[in-house]
Amino acid sequence: MTDHVTIVGAGPAGSMLSILLARQGLSVTMYESRPDMRTSDISAGRSINLALATRGIEALSEVGVMSEVEEILIPMMGRLIHDDGGGISMQLYGNRPHEYINSVSRTALTSILLDAAEATGRVEINFDMRCQGVDFEGGVLHFTGSTSGEVSHVPFTTVFGTDGSASAVRDALLEVNDGSVVLEPLVHGYKELTMPTGSDGGSQIEREALHIWPRRDFMLIALPDLEGSFTVTLFLANEGPVDSFEYLASGGDVPGFFEEHFADFAPLVPDLAEQFTTHPHGHLATVRTTGWTHDSRAVILGDASHGVVPFHGQGMNAAFESCIVLDACMRDYPGDWATAFAEFEKGRKPDTDAIADMAVANYVEMSSSVVDERYQLKRTVALELDRLWPEQFTPRYAMVMFQTIPYAEVQRRAALQGEVLEQLTGGLTDIDEVDWAAAEKMVAELDFNQASDTGA
Ligand SMILES: Cc1cc2nc3c(=O)[nH]c(=O)nc-3n(C[C@H](O)[C@H](O)[C@H](O)COP(=O)(O)OP(=O)(O)OC[C@H]3O[C@@H](n4cnc5c(N)ncnc54)[C@H](O)[C@@H]3O)c2cc1C
């Protein structure tokens, strides 16, 4: 056992974890490949702003930063759908006043965590140092200065890998623990654009909403920024003869694409074509790893072990929750980190696999189902069931975003509830046609505990 530990990667997961480890009385040295975002004008990297929901909020409260974080949140009460005829409609996220999600700047949020980490007096952060590999036998981490190119070798006893989806710690770990990683790339990529404020300095579209322009094979979404601008993300096929990043990057008509598919959006971004040409095209993948640990020497978490596609807005929320789960495992097995880390993987992996599946499924929901009449009917009925029998029925979205039921359990309950919704709405077109007596009986028969005991 050591009282000094090393973290590689000072993103959301690493910075939160460093606070938790410091609170265990450990002294922490953290290495980050990028410059300090609090003092240098670097791009936020992937996604300028993120949706923060209950799981993330609980973790941020646990490390004592939530009052500061609240200052930088913008509530998003629901999805504001922009249909292709120019119409808009709001789909509230839940029935209750607290059932909304929040838009937050990745840079501002991570900066709060880094400040809190340093304020513990036990965390030292080294920026501009990229981990190149881990020698477990020799107990040495290899780094290269991101700007200087200088090579250094740093001794370590236990390393926590929070270095994101292309994790160098993970690569080294899997060589010694017989684990494996599968990257499941999505055929869609993304590009971020900025919708500026209007001439009056205010937002050009409703501020307290997550905007979606669903177009089935692709979609635009927009999340509000504190300044009144919006961060807009286009999700589109990477390749293809038309309507793809490949097509648009190789001479396709960019203004024409936006005017054809997003006619109400295009005029709101005067330099749309220029932004489109100069902003990077990002790729998306699910990261599924087996073998998150190596004895008491190493453990990986966050996107390094369980990266998900962004369509449920849960990657960072899940990474924060993983930090809390790992911290609890370490407290449960004081002095025996090998067991603590192994228990962490055993308990957490079914949940991260479940949110990975639900995040992929949510792409279809966001990009096409939201305008599908049958989906809308099921969603309205689900909200009504939740309103009438809240103890028995909670829509899947609410379980993921507003509760902390383990993700695997959410997935299981949602499948059972999905069958109820299917039966209740089959052949119907309007909520007034629902047989509420049958609904009451079906909902009462939803016995999650019993199903769990029998392994069903
Ligand atoms: C377009 C998009 C939208 C998203 N929207 C949401 C959302 O709305 N809500 C949500 O919860 N999640 C969202 N996510 C997911 C979220 O961004 C990630 O799940 C989250 O950032 C994971 O945090 P992390 O700390 O594990 O990894 P990262 O954020 O990737 O942080 C890893 C850190 O390690 C550093 N690093 C990398 N390699 C090395 C190395 N070799 N040596 C040293 N340092 C290294 C990196 O610079 C970085 O600072 C989104 C992702 C994308 C791509």
The ligand as a Gaussian input file, in Angstrom:
#p B3LYP/6-31G(d) Opt

LIG

0 1
 C      -19.792000      15.491000     -29.252000
 C      -19.842000      14.964000     -27.843000
 C      -20.868000      15.378000     -26.996000
 C      -20.933000      14.886000     -25.693000
 N      -21.959000      15.291000     -24.897000
 C      -22.057000      14.818000     -23.640000
 C      -23.112000      15.251000     -22.785000
 O      -23.969000      16.037000     -23.177000
 N      -23.156000      14.751000     -21.505000
 C      -22.238000      13.859000     -21.050000
 O      -22.340000      13.426000     -19.888000
 N      -21.224000      13.440000     -21.843000
 C      -21.110000      13.886000     -23.111000
 N      -20.083000      13.488000     -23.911000
 C      -19.136000      12.490000     -23.403000
 C      -18.060000      13.151000     -22.545000
 O      -17.387000      14.115000     -23.317000
 C      -17.069000      12.096000     -22.070000
 O      -17.726000      10.949000     -21.617000
 C      -16.219000      12.663000     -20.915000
 O      -15.451000      13.740000     -21.401000
 C      -15.302000      11.571000     -20.354000
 O      -14.406000      12.137000     -19.448000
 P      -12.970000      11.488000     -19.222000
 O      -12.303000      12.342000     -18.218000
 O      -13.107000      10.039000     -18.986000
 O      -12.236000      11.594000     -20.633000
 P      -11.798000      12.903000     -21.427000
 O      -12.804000      13.956000     -21.316000
 O      -11.422000      12.433000     -22.791000
 O      -10.501000      13.402000     -20.660000
 C       -9.282000      12.735000     -20.792000
 C       -8.161000      13.697000     -20.430000
 O       -6.923000      12.999000     -20.546000
 C       -6.021000      13.750000     -21.336000
 N       -5.172000      12.774000     -22.029000
 C       -5.483000      11.993000     -23.086000
 N       -4.455000      11.198000     -23.412000
 C       -3.462000      11.472000     -22.519000
 C       -2.151000      10.965000     -22.350000
 N       -1.656000      10.005000     -23.138000
 N       -1.387000      11.474000     -21.339000
 C       -1.894000      12.441000     -20.505000
 N       -3.128000      12.965000     -20.642000
 C       -3.910000      12.474000     -21.638000
 C       -6.891000      14.561000     -22.268000
 O       -6.244000      15.721000     -22.732000
 C       -8.088000      14.878000     -21.377000
 O       -7.895000      16.042000     -20.632000
 C      -19.968000      13.969000     -25.225000
 C      -18.932000      13.571000     -26.067000
 C      -18.870000      14.057000     -27.364000
 C      -17.763000      13.598000     -28.257000

